[in-house]
């Protein structure tokens, strides 16, 4: 077996002589060779033994590779580099390897409590010093090998068209689009609510697609507009209704992201649009009285216990492309009419499907006519030819089957725009785009109609078109509901890679082209890459290259775990499970006939835990006004108004504590409280889904599902074979760490009583005794510390409580199909930050107001494990059992740990090793802390910096100060 020794050379020669016959390679690290004095000052050891041993090894013919880590300000000066060059030549050697300095030791020393002097050297500074030293040593003819923090192969060469389109989008800024709100209001004012709901909803879509403004922007190869703005967000009046007025009036002045909105647009909304929807929106349907609206709004504004996402509609589904790509809308209409004859009694549904598909044809025809007109006026022959070709495509698709790669992409884009017009545009995902498009790509290549570079350009244009669609957010103003999902991204996910129906690797050339698109750092599209044990090394290494190039996408998904989870929880065949795609952030669907509603709500599990700890049995969700109001905000407002004394007299009486006498009693209480709050929250969710089913059906979406066409029911009515709603559990790690600490400190070592612990929590650990209790709690090994088997055991027990609570809830309002149930997920968006602000101190040692752990990962506020320990701990969890709706693992990692081509291979190896151990999902941010801090301190200096928040990405400059600081405070693995 080959043996290599890495050494700094400061050892007795006898040690070298003893191992010399058995060593295949000595990696000999030089520090400072300019002088004995400087070497001793920097290393506290003598230089001469280092040089003597080195010469003796070379004289003995030993295989020696000289190396030096270039430390800015320490050994990168001209004198030392000249001395290094002279030493290399004197030894008869031709070269040296230079290594980039990174500050991993500083972070490790802090974790271990070791005193050290921080050098304060950033990644950019060390990289620059490395390049300068390499150039100086190469000048006299030495061969210099150096580690560089860049991808092993050059970035893909995007065409000028792609770069110009991307620049145009960034320069356009963000705007409010009032167009569809105006058109919907006019439609219902004219027609009322007289037709059957399904038919009228289809006619509404037809009205919108026939009256939306159509624009073709310069240089475009794919056409279609989500809004009337270049980059815009829709106002969903029929869903949010009166709530919109609270955000819109100051939306053009809010921070950190303002949206262009003219005074005329605001007045139109206030005087004509807003009044109509106060009585007809989803909010009004769910809460028809002022009292009901007040309580519903108050629970939402609490942002402490739970949040219901379906007030923005359901969305969150995979587009089944095959029906319209292979049959065209005309073929789909024929199929719907045939089903109507076979399934009498559902005429409204089938009629609505036909109307919606006809509307999509008419929408494409409008673009064909517009393109013809543009072509006639175009003076540039090349552009005129492009416009004529696009017009011909729009005359064909989506009415007829797509024949070419370009036609397929254009048909997909028209369908996407129509679906995002019909229903809220959140996480309407594209599925396995590399698999869907591959036959068209191959046929075009064989026919000579398309090159690989042209395919990449078309894919880039497609993704950039999606980037024209954004969410409107209230950010730091208004109700601040946007802080629960702080991003402009609608998270329209593209999935690549994975296995095929037979379990063989399905990676193809389009998988790599789509990975190339990640380097454009889109926002509205989320990229998901499936990996399995037999994924090609080139594929995983290409993903690593993309990460090291600065992109925080794609997310990574372990086929073995996801497929096992789907088969465990759904009646799906293995071939169907192998064909899974990702919806939105991380959620899988079990088949092409599965309507998942994968992000309908989330629940903060730490609040029922704290109540269980105290023995507090007051309601957690349907409570009184004193419980609902954010009291700190209320007290500040009352103080400004001079009403604080009166308000304080209104405070509720403190709860009486009844501490648990054992861990078993505490767990029984916790289980009961979680089940209670889960049922209460999902009772409200059921009211929302019932209103959507009754008044907001989606005929075009339903036309894409076999189950809906077979049953004659909309997706909102349970028309698909599998119907689920995904609920996210937040704070699992916090509860598990707390239980682990209580068991050790209170019941095993009896350092304090349960009452003393409760008193310490009530004081936020203030006071000498309470601080001592906190030190003991913090000292207990938490989840992610390797080894910490007790923490892992408590994680599984909390997960079991959560999944059992969901199983205890009555079936979904959507009662059709074979399966109707709630399923568990754990991606926390950034609610861990929002909920954390309103969560009291925890027995884990976490202080009041600190963020909760994000998903099922170690808490970044606890003593930090290293990256491998963290991933090892996460991989031990039984995701197939507990996470059918997915989870996230978001790690921020120093890219300097993976230099050069070897670094690409090492990062790919880390990914594979984690998945082979059982990890479910991984989405690293490889970005230096220095870059993040510079972007934080100097907004606008890094406009292209995109970071991974949770299951979605955002421009760092677009985030609130709270979230920026939370990202900076996350565990930063192996960097200072």
C-alpha positions, -999 to 999 in steps of 0.1 A, spaced: 0 0 0 15 34 -9 23 55 21 26 93 21 39 115 50 31 152 53 57 169 74 71 203 83 105 187 87 111 196 124 120 161 138 152 142 145 168 126 114 165 93 131 127 94 128 130 100 90 156 73 86 134 48 104 105 53 80 124 61 48 122 25 33 84 24 38 74 58 25 63 64 -11 61 102 -9 72 129 15 50 160 13 75 185 27 59 218 39 82 248 40 72 278 63 98 306 61 133 301 47 145 337 44 163 337 78 166 317 110 153 346 130 121 350 110 114 313 110 117 311 148 95 342 152 67 327 131 69 290 141 87 290 175 110 264 161 144 264 144 149 265 106 182 247 104 169 212 113 142 216 87 168 223 60 192 196 71 165 169 70 153 181 36 188 179 21 193 145 37 161 132 22 170 145 -12 206 130 -10 190 97 0 169 97 -32 137 99 -13 106 110 -33 100 145 -20 73 170 -31 81 205 -18 51 226 -7 45 260 9 13 275 22 14 312 12 3 333 42 -2 370 33 20 392 54 40 363 68 59 345 40 48 361 7 74 389 6 100 392 -21 129 382 2 113 349 14 101 340 -21 136 346 -35 150 324 -7 125 297 -15 134 298 -52 171 295 -43 165 266 -20 145 247 -47 173 252 -73 200 242 -48 183 209 -42 182 201 -80 144 203 -79 124 219 -107 92 229 -89 71 235 -58 34 233 -49 19 265 -34 -12 262 -12 -38 289 -4 -41 299 32 -74 294 48 -84 302 84 -101 269 94 -79 267 125 -93 299 139 -129 285 139 -117 252 154 -97 269 181 -127 290 191 -149 259 193 -123 241 215 -116 272 237 -79 273 226 -63 307 228 -51 319 195 -42 350 175 -66 356 147 -47 368 115 -78 383 99 -69 371 65 -98 368 41 -103 344 12 -98 371 -15 -66 383 1 -51 348 4 -61 340 -32 -44 372 -44 -12 364 -24 -11 329 -39 -13 342 -75 14 368 -68 38 343 -52 32 318 -81 41 344 -106 73 355 -88 85 319 -84 77 310 -120 97 339 -133 131 322 -128 119 291 -145 105 270 -116 74 248 -123 48 261 -99 17 240 -91 -9 259 -71 -42 253 -56 -69 277 -69 -105 281 -57 -122 278 -91 -139 252 -111 -118 226 -128 -132 235 -162 -141 269 -177 -176 283 -172 -200 276 -201 -198 301 -229 -232 317 -229 -241 337 -260 -242 375 -261 -280 372 -264 -282 354 -230 -259 379 -213 -279 408 -227 -313 393 -217 -300 387 -182 -286 422 -180 -320 436 -191 -338 417 -164 -315 430 -137 -316 466 -150 -355 465 -152 -360 465 -114 -392 451 -98 -427 463 -104 -463 458 -93 -486 445 -121 -522 455 -116 -533 441 -150 -549 408 -140 -565 424 -109 -581 450 -132 -592 424 -157 -607 401 -131 -626 429 -114 -640 440 -148 -650 405 -157 -670 399 -125 -685 433 -124 -698 426 -159 -709 390 -155 -715 386 -118 -714 351 -104 -742 337 -124 -726 307 -142 -716 274 -127 -683 280 -108 -661 257 -130 -674 271 -162 -671 307 -150 -635 301 -138 -626 288 -172 -642 318 -189 -623 341 -165 -591 325 -177 -601 329 -213 -609 365 -207 -575 371 -191 -555 354 -218 -574 372 -245 -569 406 -229 -535 405 -213 -509 428 -228 -485 409 -251 -450 421 -256 -420 406 -274 -388 420 -261 -356 425 -281 -334 395 -287 -360 370 -274 -363 335 -289 -391 324 -266 -421 347 -261 -448 352 -236 -455 375 -206 -465 366 -171 -472 403 -163 -474 436 -181 -440 445 -166 -406 433 -176 -401 419 -141 -433 420 -121 -455 405 -95 -493 400 -97 -518 413 -72 -540 383 -63 -571 401 -54 -594 371 -55 -572 354 -28 -559 381 -5 -587 406 -11 -588 434 14 -554 424 29 -537 437 -2 -545 473 6 -523 471 37 -492 464 16 -498 482 -16 -499 519 -6 -463 521 5 -449 493 -17 -428 517 -38 -410 531 -8 -405 500 14 -372 485 23 -352 465 14 -370 459 -18 -393 485 -33 -417 477 -62 -425 503 -89 -462 513 -85 -476 546 -98 -499 569 -80 -526 562 -106 -522 524 -101 -526 528 -63 -557 550 -68 -572 525 -92 -567 497 -67 -581 517 -38 -612 531 -55 -622 504 -81 -605 471 -73 -602 468 -36 -639 476 -27 -652 448 -49 -629 420 -35 -636 428 2 -668 407 -3 -657 381 -29 -621 371 -20 -610 338 -5 -604 355 28 -640 368 27 -653 333 19 -634 317 48 -642 345 73 -674 362 62 -680 382 93 -658 409 108 -654 389 140 -642 358 121 -619 379 99 -605 396 130 -596 363 147 -583 348 115 -561 378 109 -549 379 145 -538 342 144 -519 349 112 -502 380 126 -491 361 157 -464 345 137 -455 323 167 -474 290 167 -483 283 131 -490 298 97 -515 288 70 -501 292 34 -532 283 14 -548 317 16 -526 323 -14 -542 293 -31 -527 258 -34 -504 258 -64 -474 235 -55 -477 209 -82 -458 193 -111 -469 202 -146 -475 169 -166 -461 180 -199 -468 149 -220 -505 154 -227 -501 188 -245 -466 181 -259 -477 148 -275 -513 155 -283 -515 193 -284 -545 212 -269 -567 201 -298 -560 164 -290 -566 171 -253 -600 187 -262 -609 156 -281 -599 134 -252 -619 155 -227 -651 153 -249 -646 115 -251 -644 113 -213 -675 135 -210 -695 110 -230 -682 81 -209 -688 99 -176 -722 117 -176 -731 141 -148 -699 161 -149 -706 184 -178 -695 215 -160 -660 201 -154 -655 189 -189 -668 220 -204 -645 241 -182 -615 220 -194 -624 226 -231 -628 263 -225 -594 266 -207 -576 246 -234 -592 268 -261 -581 299 -242 -545 287 -243 -547 282 -281 -561 317 -285 -533 331 -263 -507 316 -286 -525 328 -317 -524 364 -304 -486 361 -302 -483 346 -337 -502 376 -351 -481 401 -331 -449 384 -342 -460 386 -378 -466 423 -374 -432 428 -358 -414 409 -385 -430 430 -412 -416 462 -395 -382 447 -386 -353 462 -405 -326 438 -395 -329 407 -418 -315 383 -391 -339 394 -365 -368 394 -390 -360 358 -398 -360 350 -360 -394 367 -356 -409 348 -385 -396 315 -372 -411 322 -337 -444 332 -352 -446 299 -371 -439 281 -339 -467 300 -321 -491 291 -349 -484 254 -342 -480 250 -305 -496 244 -281 -526 236 -304 -507 208 -321 -480 184 -308 -445 198 -305 -421 184 -331 -388 202 -322 -369 213 -292 -378 249 -298 -415 241 -302 -415 221 -270 -400 249 -250 -423 275 -264 -453 252 -257 -441 247 -222 -438 285 -217 -473 292 -229 -487 265 -206 -467 279 -177 -480 314 -182 -515 302 -184 -512 281 -152 -497 311 -134 -526 332 -145 -552 307 -134 -538 301 -99 -512 316 -76 -478 310 -92 -460 295 -62 -440 263 -70 -457 253 -102 -428 231 -111 -415 217 -144 -407 182 -133 -378 162 -150 -371 186 -178 -340 168 -190 -361 136 -195 -391 154 -211 -370 173 -236 -344 147 -244 -363 130 -273 -368 164 -290 -331 173 -285 -319 140 -300 -342 143 -330 -331 178 -337 -294 169 -334 -298 139 -357 -317 161 -382 -291 189 -381 -317 214 -369 -299 221 -335 -265 222 -320 -255 217 -283 -247 254 -280 -281 264 -295 -299 241 -271 -280 257 -242 -290 291 -255 -327 281 -257 -327 266 -222 -311 298 -209 -337 319 -226 -364 297 -211 -351 300 -176 -346 338 -179 -383 341 -191 -393 326 -158 -372 351 -140 -396 378 -152 -421 365 -126 -416 375 -90 -435 376 -57 -446 409 -42 -434 411 -6 -442 435 22 -406 431 36 -401 454 66 -435 472 61 -471 464 65 -480 431 81 -445 417 74 -460 384 64 -433 382 37 -407 376 64 -421 341 67 -409 334 31 -384 361 24 -378 358 -13 -391 372 -45 -388 337 -60 -420 317 -69 -397 286 -67 -407 270 -100 -385 239 -98 -367 220 -126 -355 185 -117 -326 167 -135 -307 134 -132 -317 104 -111 -328 70 -123 -353 59 -149 -383 35 -144 -360 5 -145 -336 19 -120 -309 27 -146 -290 61 -146 -311 86 -165 -285 114 -167 -282 127 -202 -267 156 -221 -296 179 -212 -288 173 -175 -254 189 -180 -268 218 -201 -293 226 -173 -265 224 -147 -247 250 -169 -278 273 -166 -273 273 -128 -243 295 -134 -266 323 -145 -279 322 -109 -316 326 -117 -340 334 -89 -375 324 -99 -364 290 -111 -351 265 -85 -328 238 -97 -330 203 -82 -305 175 -90 -312 139 -82 -282 117 -72 -281 79 -68 -253 54 -61 -246 49 -98 -247 86 -108 -218 92 -131 -187 108 -114 -187 135 -141 -223 145 -132 -216 148 -95 -183 166 -101 -200 190 -125 -224 199 -97 -194 205 -74 -179 228 -101 -211 248 -102 -211 252 -64 -174 262 -64 -181 287 -92 -204 306 -68 -239 293 -76 -260 281 -46 -280 257 -69 -289 230 -77 -303 214 -46 -294 177 -42 -317 148 -36 -308 112 -27 -328 89 -49 -324 59 -26 -340 77 3 -367 97 -16 -379 66 -35 -381 46 -3 -401 73 14 -426 75 -15 -431 37 -15 -435 36 22 -462 63 24 -481 60 -9 -497 32 -30 -472 38 -58 -454 14 -80 -416 13 -79 -414 26 -115 -437 56 -105 -416 64 -74 -384 63 -95 -400 90 -117 -404 115 -88 -399 152 -93 -394 180 -68 -421 205 -62 -410 239 -50 -384 236 -23 -379 199 -16 -412 181 -18 -416 150 -39 -447 137 -56 -454 99 -57 -468 97 -93 -480 119 -121 -515 116 -106 -506 130 -72 -518 165 -62 -497 173 -32 -505 208 -19 -471 203 -5 -467 235 16 -501 242 31 -490 251 66 -462 250 92 -463 246 130 -438 257 156 -433 226 178 -414 245 205 -445 263 217 -465 231 226 -433 218 241 -429 248 264 -466 245 274 -461 208 282 -430 217 302 -449 241 323 -481 220 326 -499 249 309 -531 236 294 -544 269 278 -554 267 241 -526 272 216 -544 283 185 -581 292 191 -574 315 220 -584 349 233 -573 383 223 -546 386 250 -529 355 236 -531 366 200 -515 401 202 -478 406 199 -476 422 233 -442 437 229 -453 456 198 -485 465 215 -467 479 246 -444 500 224 -474 515 206 -493 521 238 -462 538 253 -461 562 224 -498 570 229 -494 574 267 -517 544 274 -491 520 287 -503 520 324 -539 512 313 -526 484 290 -505 468 317 -535 465 340 -551 445 311 -523 419 312 -534 383 318 -526 365 350 -495 344 349 -500 307 343 -494 283 372 -466 258 366 -471 221 371 -437 206 364 -435 171 350 -422 145 374 -405 123 348 -395 122 312 -424 99 304 -449 124 318 -433 152 299 -434 133 266 -471 124 272 -479 160 278 -459 171 247 -476 145 225 -511 157 237 -503 194 231 -488 187 196 -519 168 186 -542 195 200 -525 223 181 -521 203 149 -559 195 148 -568 232 155 -545 246 129 -556 220 103 -592 227 111 -586 263 98 -567 248 68 -597 226 60 -619 257 58 -596 272 33 -594 241 11 -632 238 12 -636 274 0 -611 268 -28 -629 237 -38 -663 255 -38 -654 288 -55 -619 288 -70 -616 257 -92 -587 253 -117 -598 237 -150 -565 241 -169 -545 225 -141 -570 197 -138 -568 190 -175 -532 178 -169 -541 150 -145 -555 116 -156 -574 112 -124 -593 144 -129 -602 136 -165 -613 101 -154 -634 113 -124 -647 145 -138 -635 164 -107 -611 193 -103 -578 189 -84 -593 210 -56 -621 184 -54 -598 154 -50 -599 144 -86 -564 129 -87 -555 94 -75 -534 106 -46 -543 137 -26 -522 151 2 -513 182 20 -477 188 33 -473 203 67 -439 215 80 -427 208 115 -405 237 128 -382 235 158 -377 197 159 -340 200 168 -347 226 195 -372 203 212 -349 172 209 -319 191 223 -341 204 251 -353 169 260 -318 155 259 -306 183 282 -335 179 307 -330 141 309 -293 146 317 -293 177 339 -326 173 358 -333 136 360 -299 119 357 -275 142 374 -301 161 394 -281 193 391 -314 212 394 -351 205 399 -377 209 372 -390 240 390 -356 255 391 -353 249 354 -387 266 348 -376 296 369 -343 298 350 -363 298 317 -387 325 330 -357 347 337 -340 340 304 -312 325 325 -304 357 343 -288 355 377 -258 335 389 -277 302 397 -297 304 364 -265 310 344 -249 279 361 -280 259 350 -276 271 315 -239 262 314 -249 226 324 -276 225 298 -252 237 271 -226 212 281 -249 183 272 -239 170 237 -265 182 212 -276 169 179 -248 170 154 -220 165 179 -202 132 170 -208 110 189 -240 121 206 -264 90 203 -288 103 230 -295 135 210 -302 114 179 -326 92 199 -345 122 210 -347 135 175 -364 104 164 -388 105 193 -398 141 185 -403 131 148 -425 103 159 -447 127 179 -450 150 149 -459 123 124 -483 107 148 -500 141 153 -506 144 116 -519 109 113 -544 117 141 -561 145 120 -592 135 101 -589 132 63 -583 161 40 -613 181 25 -602 166 -8 -618 131 -4 -613 116 -38 -587 91 -50 -570 63 -32 -551 83 -6 -561 115 13 -539 125 41 -515 150 57 -478 143 53 -448 156 73 -420 178 60 -393 199 77 -381 227 54 -386 258 75 -383 285 48 -371 313 71 -398 309 97 -372 296 121 -360 332 124 -395 347 126 -408 321 151 -376 323 171 -382 360 179 -415 350 196 -403 318 212 -393 318 249 -360 304 262 -356 266 259 -339 240 280 -314 234 253 -298 266 265 -312 287 236 -321 323 248 -353 341 242 -356 355 207 -328 335 191 -336 317 158 -348 281 159 -329 254 141 -335 254 104 -351 221 95 -336 188 108 -301 202 113 -279 210 143 -288 243 159 -262 269 149 -265 286 183 -252 255 201 -215 245 204 -206 239 167 -198 205 153 -176 202 123 -192 196 89 -186 158 88 -200 153 123 -230 173 114 -237 154 82 -230 121 99 -256 129 126 -282 140 101 -277 109 80 -287 87 109 -323 99 109 -349 77 94 -361 100 66 -380 74 47 -402 69 78 -405 105 90 -401 128 60 -424 119 31 -427 156 23 -390 162 23 -365 182 43 -336 206 38 -299 206 49 -285 240 43 -248 243 51 -225 273 46 -190 261 37 -157 279 31 -150 273 -6 -113 275 2 -115 239 16 -120 226 -19 -92 241 -41 -85 232 -77 -94 200 -95 -88 180 -64 -112 202 -45 -139 195 -70 -134 157 -65 -133 161 -28 -166 180 -27 -182 155 -50 -169 128 -26 -183 145 4 -217 146 -13 -216 110 -22 -204 99 12 -232 118 30 -259 103 7 -244 68 10 -248 71 47 -285 79 44 -288 117 40 -319 128 22 -312 162 9 -282 187 7 -280 223 -5 -247 239 4 -238 276 2 -201 277 -8 -193 313 -2 -167 330 19 -177 348 51 -156 377 40 -176 381 9 -209 379 28 -197 404 54 -185 428 27 -219 425 9 -236 432 43 -215 462 51 -216 476 16 -250 470 -1 -249 472 -39 -212 462 -42 -221 426 -50 -253 427 -70 -249 392 -84 -244 375 -50 -271 349 -47 -275 328 -15 -294 298 -6 -320 306 21 -339 274 24 -354 255 -5 -350 287 -26 -324 313 -33 -324 351 -32 -301 380 -41 -284 389 -9 -291 426 -14 -329 419 -15 -330 405 20 -340 423 52 -313 431 77 -326 404 101 -322 376 75 -288 389 64 -276 387 99 -291 352 104 -272 340 73 -240 355 87 -246 339 121 -252 304 107 -226 278 114 -198 285 89 -180 252 85 -142 251 87 -136 288 82 -129 318 104 
